[in-house]
Amino acid sequence: MIRAAASPVLAVVALLLAGAAPAPAVAQTKAAPAGGRGLAVTVYNQDLGLVREERAVAMKAGRSELRYADVAARLDPTSVHFVPAGGGAFRVLEQNFQYDLVSGDRLLERSLDGTVRVVGKDGALTEGKLLSFDGGSLVLETRDGIKVVNRGETRELSVASLPGGLISKPTLAWLVESAGAGERRTRLSYLTGGLSWHAEYVAVVDAADTGLSLAGWVSVENHSGATYPEAKLKLVAGDVNLVRPKFEAMARGRVYEMQADAAPAPQFEERQFFEYHLYDLQRPTTLADRETKQISLFEPAAVREVAKKYTFDAQRLGPKVAVTLEFKNSQAAGLGLPLPAGKVRIYKEDQGGAQEFAGEDQIDHTPRDEKVRLSVGKAFDVVAERKQTDFRRLSDRVSETSFEIAVRNRKREAVTVTVVEHPGGDWEITQRSHVFEKKDAVTAEFPVTVPAGGEVKVTYTVRTQ
């Protein structure tokens, strides 16, 4: 335990680590109940948040110092915008961001060459001048000489006084000039790191694999070093251009909170904003520091016209047959919502009615009327093998290569597998066993229907130069 005394007599000041404020400011913000600060927070996908708030201050005429505590520890001081919110203008002459927070080691660092008192676990008292310290020991100059004190055996450590400059909370301080005294409303906004959000979706596939129920959630993470009580929350979906370097990353613990309203009405109102989409929570919420808050984005939607597809792309997806679910994000299909980027977890009921996990995938920001493709996993009963069967060099620049892809179906029903090949160079398929579609300059697709328990071989010869 580390304590500080307020006078030369080494008296104990309780709760030092909770902070002792510096000298009172000339102009101070008024205490306000939760929500009285007029807080609004806009959170982006990129470890970035915009914080806006209004506060009432009692201001004196002439020059005075104005201090705002409870700001984010990771705020960018160059982004601060501070202006009057109503009548009674004033000028801002200087701005300072103070973040030298009181802690045990910072207190010892500021107390070097000062007097400290150490009480050991056995009650023994040692008093002297602090020469140095580290994580394991203190070096003191006492009346009896130099002593090394084991910090692990220390019960209490006191210093003569709290060094100046240490504060309990990150604080913005301004030197302001006002023509008259009285109450003023001020408006503050700033950017901070440590705020981010992402979407999560839960998809439950029906028995026929032709439809699914899709529910959306958002997770808002706050590691900015401040709590925002009863704030108006907005989320921006999109890739906003930022000039880096990033705000310094800070390792923080997490507290998880689940929150969802039972009301069927959507909690977020969605609208377009510049080239992005804005999601406005229709009620205030508290974003506590070191917390992940989850809020329902939309109620479960019944999506129709879902297609399950099998794809064999040995060159890009590996030697197994991939399974995907595809549907159109349209109102006609039962959805038609701008879907923020996020992870989709896919479930399906087994024959006993129990819901089982089937796979997960990550989607990008998906506008209305665009296709959603979910990679679920690899097929167990549909297998394929690819091999090169021939190669001929026709000239120094032209060659022909032959391939065979065998697709076997061990299921009780027929399946259609899309065999995907990626010829290189300037290519032309001269012989083939099945029809194909040239999707682009490096992709040919062979759709193949394989009967239950059967096998189909796709063969082709490609000429390249």
RODO-2510 file (C-alpha; in nm, 4 decimals, decimal comma):
residues 465
     n   res          X          Y          Z
     1     m     0,0000     0,0000     0,0000
     2     i     0,1267     0,3496    -0,0865
     3     r     0,0038     0,6544     0,1000
     4     a     0,0764     1,0268     0,0896
     5     a     0,0759     1,2695     0,3788
     6     a    -0,0676     1,6180     0,3341
     7     s     0,1732     1,7821     0,5837
     8     p     0,5342     1,7376     0,7047
     9     v     0,3880     1,5205     0,9767
    10     l     0,3593     1,1838     0,8030
    11     a    -0,0181     1,1494     0,8336
    12     v    -0,2053     0,9046     0,6141
    13     v    -0,4253     1,0334     0,3340
    14     a    -0,6834     0,7665     0,2541
    15     l    -0,7548     0,6496    -0,0959
    16     l    -0,4525     0,8104    -0,2550
    17     l    -0,4807     0,5909    -0,5603
    18     a    -0,8309     0,7267    -0,6164
    19     g    -0,6553     1,0560    -0,6880
    20     a    -0,6009     1,3953    -0,5353
    21     a    -0,6955     1,6801    -0,7644
    22     p    -0,4585     1,9662    -0,8317
    23     a    -0,5343     2,3167    -0,7132
    24     p    -0,8976     2,4175    -0,7796
    25     a    -0,9556     2,5744    -1,1188
    26     v    -1,0866     2,9267    -1,1413
    27     a    -1,3718     2,8155    -1,3692
    28     q    -1,5203     2,4749    -1,3036
    29     t    -1,7822     2,2615    -1,4755
    30     k    -2,0989     2,2128    -1,2773
    31     a    -2,1736     1,8707    -1,1364
    32     a    -2,4427     1,7045    -1,3458
    33     p    -2,6451     1,3896    -1,2981
    34     a    -2,5998     1,0968    -1,5386
    35     g    -2,7124     1,2136    -1,8795
    36     g    -2,6860     1,5829    -1,7812
    37     r    -2,3709     1,6252    -1,9895
    38     g    -2,5583     1,5905    -2,3167
    39     l    -2,3290     1,3119    -2,4334
    40     a    -2,3336     1,1740    -2,7857
    41     v    -2,0906     0,9113    -2,9155
    42     t    -2,0397     0,8050    -3,2772
    43     v    -1,8415     0,4833    -3,3162
    44     y    -1,6608     0,3716    -3,6319
    45     n    -1,5394     0,0271    -3,7420
    46     q    -1,1732     0,1338    -3,7200
    47     d    -1,0855     0,1772    -3,3492
    48     l    -1,2156     0,5323    -3,3594
    49     g    -1,4930     0,7276    -3,1896
    50     l    -1,6249     1,0828    -3,2003
    51     v    -1,7373     1,2128    -2,8587
    52     r    -1,9603     1,5221    -2,8285
    53     e    -2,0917     1,6779    -2,5083
    54     e    -2,2283     1,9968    -2,3584
    55     r    -2,1598     2,1207    -2,0059
    56     a    -2,2551     2,4244    -1,7998
    57     v    -1,9678     2,6222    -1,6444
    58     a    -1,9541     2,9089    -1,3953
    59     m    -1,7115     3,1493    -1,5589
    60     k    -1,5400     3,4563    -1,4147
    61     a    -1,4698     3,7746    -1,6010
    62     g    -1,1251     3,8048    -1,7539
    63     r    -0,8834     3,5143    -1,7770
    64     s    -0,9463     3,1892    -1,5951
    65     e    -0,8724     2,8204    -1,6231
    66     l    -1,1445     2,5780    -1,7290
    67     r    -1,1040     2,2052    -1,6632
    68     y    -1,2954     1,9051    -1,7993
    69     a    -1,2332     1,5731    -1,6269
    70     d    -1,3896     1,2430    -1,7382
    71     v    -1,2569     1,2712    -2,0945
    72     a    -1,1127     0,9723    -2,2781
    73     a    -0,7582     0,8726    -2,1888
    74     r    -0,6915     0,7961    -2,5557
    75     l    -0,8290     1,1170    -2,7043
    76     d    -0,6370     1,2877    -2,9838
    77     p    -0,5627     1,6401    -2,8505
    78     t    -0,5256     1,7772    -3,2039
    79     s    -0,8874     1,6839    -3,2813
    80     v    -1,0442     1,8790    -2,9908
    81     h    -1,3099     2,1357    -3,0869
    82     f    -1,4285     2,3537    -2,7963
    83     v    -1,6788     2,6384    -2,8511
    84     p    -1,9629     2,8202    -2,6680
    85     a    -2,2990     2,6449    -2,7082
    86     g    -2,5148     2,9526    -2,6500
    87     g    -2,4843     3,3189    -2,5592
    88     g    -2,1933     3,4698    -2,3703
    89     a    -1,8976     3,4145    -2,5979
    90     f    -1,5457     3,3583    -2,4699
    91     r    -1,2022     3,3063    -2,6230
    92     v    -0,9787     3,0022    -2,5833
    93     l    -0,6158     3,1109    -2,5433
    94     e    -0,4498     2,7765    -2,4575
    95     q    -0,5415     2,4104    -2,4401
    96     n    -0,3681     2,1338    -2,2427
    97     f    -0,4358     1,7619    -2,2251
    98     q    -0,3220     1,6338    -1,8844
    99     y    -0,2841     1,2592    -1,8512
   100     d    -0,0061     1,2075    -1,5931
   101     l    -0,2245     0,9880    -1,3708
   102     v    -0,1402     0,9063    -1,0116
   103     s    -0,0200     0,5504    -0,9487
   104     g     0,2158     0,3760    -0,7095
   105     d     0,5188     0,3851    -0,9371
   106     r     0,4491     0,7392    -1,0622
   107     l     0,4232     0,8546    -0,7006
   108     l     0,7569     0,6929    -0,6150
   109     e     0,9175     0,8357    -0,9273
   110     r     0,8064     1,1863    -0,8321
   111     s     0,9229     1,1263    -0,4697
   112     l     1,2870     1,0452    -0,5496
   113     d     1,5186     1,2304    -0,3069
   114     g     1,2176     1,2890    -0,0815
   115     t     1,1308     1,1354     0,2546
   116     v     0,9325     0,8106     0,2626
   117     r     0,8187     0,5852     0,5428
   118     v     0,7923     0,2061     0,5039
   119     v     0,5968    -0,0226     0,7358
   120     g     0,6876    -0,3893     0,6945
   121     k     0,4532    -0,6841     0,7309
   122     d     0,6066    -0,7439     1,0746
   123     g     0,5190    -0,3866     1,1792
   124     a     0,8795    -0,2616     1,1653
   125     l     0,9113     0,1040     1,0593
   126     t     1,1821     0,2344     0,8234
   127     e     1,2069     0,6027     0,7343
   128     g     1,4514     0,7697     0,5015
   129     k     1,5359     0,9401     0,1758
   130     l     1,4250     0,7498    -0,1359
   131     l     1,7315     0,7024    -0,3579
   132     s     1,5926     0,4554    -0,6126
   133     f     1,3321     0,1841    -0,6645
   134     d     1,2298    -0,0953    -0,8974
   135     g     0,9633    -0,3632    -0,9028
   136     g     1,1237    -0,5612    -0,6221
   137     s     1,2978    -0,3197    -0,3852
   138     l     1,3388     0,0311    -0,2473
   139     v     1,6778     0,1886    -0,1698
   140     l     1,6584     0,4276     0,1266
   141     e     1,9163     0,6517     0,2938
   142     t     1,8394     0,6311     0,6654
   143     r     2,0085     0,7505     0,9848
   144     d     2,1595     0,4044     1,0125
   145     g     2,2957     0,4040     0,6557
   146     i     2,1755     0,2752     0,3200
   147     k     1,8992     0,0137     0,3382
   148     v     1,7392    -0,2012     0,0670
   149     v     1,3739    -0,2751     0,1465
   150     n     1,1934    -0,5678    -0,0143
   151     r     0,8689    -0,4342    -0,1651
   152     g     0,7115    -0,7771    -0,1330
   153     e     0,7513    -0,7540     0,2448
   154     t     0,6052    -0,4024     0,2615
   155     r     0,2615    -0,3502     0,4120
   156     e     0,2400     0,0268     0,3782
   157     l     0,4460     0,2997     0,2133
   158     s     0,3907     0,6709     0,2806
   159     v     0,5375     0,9822     0,1207
   160     a     0,5552     1,3269     0,2769
   161     s     0,3253     1,4966     0,0259
   162     l     0,1578     1,4411    -0,3082
   163     p     0,3914     1,5644    -0,5842
   164     g     0,2458     1,8330    -0,8082
   165     g     0,1210     1,7533    -1,1571
   166     l    -0,0333     1,4141    -1,0800
   167     i    -0,4061     1,3854    -1,1434
   168     s    -0,6655     1,1155    -1,0875
   169     k    -0,8400     1,1353    -1,4278
   170     p    -0,7419     1,2437    -1,7795
   171     t    -0,8294     1,6135    -1,7998
   172     l    -0,8624     1,8793    -2,0665
   173     a    -0,7686     2,2252    -1,9389
   174     w    -0,8133     2,5574    -2,1189
   175     l    -0,6995     2,9101    -2,0499
   176     v    -1,0059     3,1136    -2,1468
   177     e    -1,0918     3,4813    -2,1575
   178     s    -1,4465     3,6057    -2,0986
   179     a    -1,5849     3,9586    -2,1148
   180     g    -1,8191     3,8930    -1,8225
   181     a    -1,8983     3,6510    -1,5435
   182     g    -2,1854     3,4049    -1,5341
   183     e    -2,2960     3,0609    -1,6430
   184     r    -2,1984     2,9466    -1,9906
   185     r    -2,2948     2,6449    -2,1977
   186     t    -1,9957     2,4898    -2,3746
   187     r    -1,9784     2,2348    -2,6535
   188     l    -1,6857     1,9927    -2,6786
   189     s    -1,6036     1,7305    -2,9413
   190     y    -1,2975     1,5132    -2,9965
   191     l    -1,1780     1,1933    -3,1614
   192     t    -1,0503     0,9080    -2,9499
   193     g    -0,9032     0,5647    -3,0029
   194     g    -1,0320     0,2633    -2,8141
   195     l    -1,3890     0,2749    -2,9481
   196     s    -1,4978     0,0286    -3,2144
   197     w    -1,7920    -0,1831    -3,3158
   198     h    -1,8619    -0,4838    -3,5329
   199     a    -2,1647    -0,6855    -3,6326
   200     e    -2,2436    -1,0474    -3,5579
   201     y    -2,5166    -1,2545    -3,7192
   202     v    -2,6895    -1,5784    -3,6292
   203     a    -2,8296    -1,7803    -3,9206
   204     v    -3,0480    -2,0862    -3,8583
   205     v    -3,0920    -2,2984    -4,1723
   206     d    -3,4197    -2,4819    -4,2338
   207     a    -3,4518    -2,8584    -4,2884
   208     a    -3,4423    -2,8334    -4,6681
   209     d    -3,1451    -2,5931    -4,6795
   210     t    -3,3555    -2,3543    -4,8892
   211     g    -3,4255    -2,0876    -4,6258
   212     l    -3,2842    -1,9470    -4,3058
   213     s    -3,3621    -1,7163    -4,0159
   214     l    -3,1094    -1,4331    -3,9851
   215     a    -3,0706    -1,2153    -3,6740
   216     g    -2,8208    -0,9300    -3,6410
   217     w    -2,6345    -0,7963    -3,3374
   218     v    -2,3767    -0,5238    -3,2899
   219     s    -2,0929    -0,5353    -3,0372
   220     v    -1,9596    -0,1983    -2,9190
   221     e    -1,6198    -0,2131    -2,7487
   222     n    -1,5019     0,0685    -2,5234
   223     h    -1,1352     0,0722    -2,4243
   224     s    -1,0961     0,4499    -2,4552
   225     g    -1,0327     0,5142    -2,0857
   226     a    -1,3656     0,6870    -2,0128
   227     t    -1,7271     0,5964    -1,9384
   228     y    -2,0079     0,7672    -2,1319
   229     p    -2,3261     0,7620    -1,9207
   230     e    -2,6659     0,7814    -2,0904
   231     a    -2,5109     0,8736    -2,4257
   232     k    -2,6825     0,9012    -2,7614
   233     l    -2,5134     0,6283    -2,9664
   234     k    -2,4538     0,6218    -3,3407
   235     l    -2,2632     0,3631    -3,5422
   236     v    -2,1042     0,4308    -3,8813
   237     a    -2,0650     0,1357    -4,1179
   238     g    -1,8028     0,1906    -4,3864
   239     d    -1,4323     0,2410    -4,4424
   240     v    -1,3455     0,5962    -4,3377
   241     n    -1,0056     0,7154    -4,4546
   242     l    -0,7713     0,7888    -4,1637
   243     v    -0,4233     0,9382    -4,1545
   244     r    -0,2095     0,7078    -3,9402
   245     p    -0,0099     0,6383    -3,7173
   246     k    -0,2813     0,4858    -3,5061
   247     f    -0,3602     0,5955    -3,1567
   248     e    -0,1335     0,4060    -2,9194
   249     a    -0,2828     0,0647    -2,8432
   250     m    -0,3491    -0,0083    -2,4786
   251     a    -0,3975    -0,3571    -2,3383
   252     r    -0,7137    -0,3642    -2,1361
   253     g    -0,9331    -0,6243    -1,9694
   254     r    -1,2888    -0,6730    -2,0875
   255     v    -1,6222    -0,6802    -1,9124
   256     y    -1,8990    -0,8347    -2,1185
   257     e    -2,2572    -0,7144    -2,1029
   258     m    -2,5449    -0,8612    -2,2981
   259     q    -2,8309    -0,6241    -2,3673
   260     a    -3,1385    -0,6619    -2,5831
   261     d    -3,4908    -0,5232    -2,5700
   262     a    -3,7872    -0,7548    -2,5994
   263     a    -3,9796    -0,4973    -2,8037
   264     p    -4,0255    -0,5977    -3,1683
   265     a    -3,9545    -0,2453    -3,2938
   266     p    -3,5997    -0,2062    -3,4314
   267     q    -3,3623    -0,0466    -3,1823
   268     f    -3,1533     0,1173    -3,4551
   269     e    -3,2736     0,3572    -3,7225
   270     e    -3,0627     0,3170    -4,0361
   271     r    -2,9977     0,5893    -4,2930
   272     q    -2,7386     0,6870    -4,5492
   273     f    -2,4603     0,9235    -4,4438
   274     f    -2,2181     1,0481    -4,7111
   275     e    -2,0815     0,7238    -4,8658
   276     y    -2,1515     0,5209    -4,5509
   277     h    -2,4484     0,3956    -4,3508
   278     l    -2,5410     0,5378    -4,0117
   279     y    -2,7168     0,3361    -3,7411
   280     d    -2,8829     0,5526    -3,4751
   281     l    -2,9814     0,3829    -3,1479
   282     q    -3,3304     0,5046    -3,0564
   283     r    -3,2605     0,5301    -2,6831
   284     p    -2,9697     0,6462    -2,4647
   285     t    -2,7234     0,3874    -2,3392
   286     t    -2,4194     0,3816    -2,1115
   287     l    -2,0839     0,2796    -2,2590
   288     a    -1,8703     0,1817    -1,9618
   289     d    -1,4931     0,1743    -1,9916
   290     r    -1,3465    -0,1737    -2,0502
   291     e    -1,6823    -0,3103    -2,1587
   292     t    -1,8213    -0,4870    -2,4627
   293     k    -2,1909    -0,4108    -2,5064
   294     q    -2,4089    -0,6159    -2,7422
   295     i    -2,7307    -0,4683    -2,8804
   296     s    -2,9829    -0,6210    -3,1196
   297     l    -2,9445    -0,4728    -3,4693
   298     f    -3,2622    -0,6187    -3,6189
   299     e    -3,5191    -0,8850    -3,5361
   300     p    -3,4791    -1,2310    -3,6983
   301     a    -3,5682    -1,2154    -4,0678
   302     a    -3,6983    -1,5157    -4,2639
   303     v    -3,4780    -1,5335    -4,5739
   304     r    -3,6083    -1,7288    -4,8708
   305     e    -3,4441    -1,8620    -5,1871
   306     v    -3,1267    -1,9824    -5,0187
   307     a    -2,9060    -2,1971    -5,2429
   308     k    -2,6605    -2,4553    -5,1114
   309     k    -2,3688    -2,4941    -5,3502
   310     y    -2,0782    -2,7365    -5,3788
   311     t    -1,7535    -2,6064    -5,5293
   312     f    -1,4302    -2,7880    -5,6091
   313     d    -1,1470    -2,5399    -5,6659
   314     a    -0,8272    -2,7326    -5,5979
   315     q    -0,5980    -2,4481    -5,6999
   316     r    -0,7445    -2,1891    -5,4598
   317     l    -0,9602    -2,3681    -5,2021
   318     g    -0,7649    -2,6894    -5,1527
   319     p    -0,8318    -3,0581    -5,2188
   320     k    -1,1815    -3,0771    -5,0660
   321     v    -1,5264    -2,9797    -5,1912
   322     a    -1,6400    -2,6512    -5,0331
   323     v    -2,0002    -2,5909    -4,9241
   324     t    -2,1526    -2,2421    -4,9424
   325     l    -2,4936    -2,0897    -4,8791
   326     e    -2,5953    -1,8072    -5,1091
   327     f    -2,8904    -1,5682    -5,1048
   328     k    -2,9775    -1,2225    -5,2301
   329     n    -3,0003    -0,9416    -4,9762
   330     s    -3,3318    -0,8245    -5,1193
   331     q    -3,6729    -0,7370    -4,9816
   332     a    -3,8291    -0,9984    -5,2088
   333     a    -3,6117    -1,2644    -5,0426
   334     g    -3,7184    -1,1456    -4,6969
   335     l    -3,4246    -0,9188    -4,6074
   336     g    -3,3247    -0,6058    -4,8030
   337     l    -3,1193    -0,4364    -4,5276
   338     p    -2,7707    -0,2815    -4,5472
   339     l    -2,5620    -0,5439    -4,3663
   340     p    -2,2517    -0,4129    -4,1849
   341     a    -1,9388    -0,6278    -4,2041
   342     g    -1,9271    -0,9002    -3,9431
   343     k    -1,9147    -1,2679    -3,8559
   344     v    -2,2051    -1,4973    -3,9416
   345     r    -2,2505    -1,8103    -3,7307
   346     i    -2,4588    -2,0782    -3,8972
   347     y    -2,6747    -2,3307    -3,7116
   348     k    -2,9108    -2,6087    -3,8136
   349     e    -3,1489    -2,8353    -3,6280
   350     d    -3,0753    -3,2073    -3,6261
   351     q    -3,3425    -3,4774    -3,6504
   352     g    -3,4096    -3,4530    -3,2771
   353     g    -3,4769    -3,0785    -3,2987
   354     a    -3,1542    -2,9742    -3,1288
   355     q    -2,9759    -2,6765    -3,2823
   356     e    -2,6170    -2,7570    -3,3828
   357     f    -2,3322    -2,5350    -3,5033
   358     a    -2,2602    -2,5844    -3,8752
   359     g    -1,9897    -2,3263    -3,9480
   360     e    -1,9128    -1,9553    -3,9667
   361     d    -1,7921    -1,6975    -4,2150
   362     q    -1,7061    -1,3279    -4,2356
   363     i    -1,9043    -1,0972    -4,4638
   364     d    -1,8016    -0,7534    -4,5867
   365     h    -2,0319    -0,4498    -4,5859
   366     t    -2,3176    -0,5683    -4,8082
   367     p    -2,5635    -0,3209    -4,9649
   368     r    -2,9235    -0,3994    -5,0481
   369     d    -2,9850    -0,6280    -5,3466
   370     e    -2,6314    -0,7704    -5,3418
   371     k    -2,5553    -1,1410    -5,3034
   372     v    -2,4391    -1,2872    -4,9715
   373     r    -2,2101    -1,5910    -4,9870
   374     l    -2,1423    -1,7854    -4,6687
   375     s    -1,8660    -2,0437    -4,6659
   376     v    -1,9950    -2,3115    -4,4277
   377     g    -1,7230    -2,5781    -4,4463
   378     k    -1,6097    -2,8814    -4,6463
   379     a    -1,8368    -3,1612    -4,7690
   380     f    -1,7973    -3,5017    -4,6042
   381     d    -1,9826    -3,7212    -4,8588
   382     v    -1,8814    -3,5388    -5,1773
   383     v    -1,5160    -3,5820    -5,2714
   384     a    -1,3031    -3,4911    -5,5720
   385     e    -0,9565    -3,5629    -5,7076
   386     r    -0,7616    -3,3652    -5,9666
   387     k    -0,4687    -3,4898    -6,1711
   388     q    -0,2738    -3,3896    -6,4792
   389     t    -0,2917    -3,6631    -6,7436
   390     d    -0,0804    -3,5243    -7,0307
   391     f     0,1501    -3,2445    -7,1404
   392     r     0,2743    -3,1575    -7,4883
   393     r     0,4951    -2,8721    -7,6044
   394     l     0,3797    -2,7638    -7,9501
   395     s     0,6397    -2,4892    -7,9935
   396     d     0,8670    -2,2667    -7,7885
   397     r     0,5657    -2,0622    -7,6827
   398     v     0,2696    -2,2980    -7,7084
   399     s     0,1865    -2,6050    -7,5000
   400     e    -0,1129    -2,8298    -7,4317
   401     t    -0,1990    -2,9785    -7,0925
   402     s    -0,4720    -3,2302    -7,0107
   403     f    -0,6461    -3,2724    -6,6738
   404     e    -0,8939    -3,5108    -6,5165
   405     i    -1,1141    -3,4227    -6,2189
   406     a    -1,3065    -3,7137    -6,0655
   407     v    -1,6076    -3,6170    -5,8516
   408     r    -1,7741    -3,8847    -5,6339
   409     n    -2,1056    -3,8469    -5,4513
   410     r    -2,1687    -4,0761    -5,1523
   411     k    -2,4940    -3,9062    -5,0558
   412     r    -2,8426    -4,0539    -5,1054
   413     e    -2,9435    -3,7757    -5,3436
   414     a    -2,7883    -3,6222    -5,6535
   415     v    -2,5770    -3,3073    -5,6147
   416     t    -2,4424    -3,0448    -5,8530
   417     v    -2,0753    -2,9617    -5,8082
   418     t    -1,9059    -2,6660    -5,9776
   419     v    -1,5534    -2,7622    -6,0807
   420     v    -1,3382    -2,4480    -6,1020
   421     e    -1,0116    -2,4352    -6,2975
   422     h    -0,7642    -2,1498    -6,3385
   423     p    -0,5615    -2,1773    -6,6613
   424     g    -0,2663    -1,9402    -6,6911
   425     g    -0,1429    -1,7242    -6,9769
   426     d    -0,3312    -1,6882    -7,3029
   427     w    -0,5455    -2,0033    -7,2952
   428     e    -0,8025    -2,1926    -7,4973
   429     i    -0,9790    -2,5178    -7,4059
   430     t    -0,9541    -2,7366    -7,7155
   431     q    -1,1172    -3,0556    -7,5828
   432     r    -1,3639    -3,1107    -7,2991
   433     s    -1,6052    -3,3666    -7,1604
   434     h    -1,8535    -3,1136    -7,0175
   435     v    -1,9729    -2,7660    -7,1029
   436     f    -1,7982    -2,4824    -6,9198
   437     e    -1,8312    -2,1087    -6,8667
   438     k    -1,5385    -1,8704    -6,8935
   439     k    -1,6011    -1,6490    -6,5894
   440     d    -1,2979    -1,4255    -6,6396
   441     a    -0,9479    -1,4259    -6,7854
   442     v    -0,8234    -1,6907    -6,5406
   443     t    -1,1353    -1,8897    -6,4477
   444     a    -1,3316    -2,1673    -6,6158
   445     e    -1,6289    -2,3322    -6,4407
   446     f    -1,7685    -2,6768    -6,5184
   447     p    -2,1090    -2,7430    -6,3540
   448     v    -2,1422    -3,1207    -6,3015
   449     t    -2,4433    -3,3175    -6,1748
   450     v    -2,3350    -3,6299    -5,9878
   451     p    -2,6006    -3,8981    -5,9178
   452     a    -2,6442    -4,0499    -5,5721
   453     g    -2,3637    -4,2982    -5,5097
   454     g    -2,2125    -4,2165    -5,8484
   455     e    -1,8962    -4,0695    -5,9979
   456     v    -1,8393    -3,8237    -6,2820
   457     k    -1,5056    -3,7450    -6,4462
   458     v    -1,4415    -3,4059    -6,5989
   459     t    -1,1634    -3,4028    -6,8568
   460     y    -1,0304    -3,1177    -7,0649
   461     t    -0,7259    -3,0075    -7,2618
   462     v    -0,6092    -2,6490    -7,2510
   463     r    -0,3730    -2,4844    -7,4995
   464     t    -0,1672    -2,2000    -7,3489
   465     q     0,0914    -1,9579    -7,4815
***
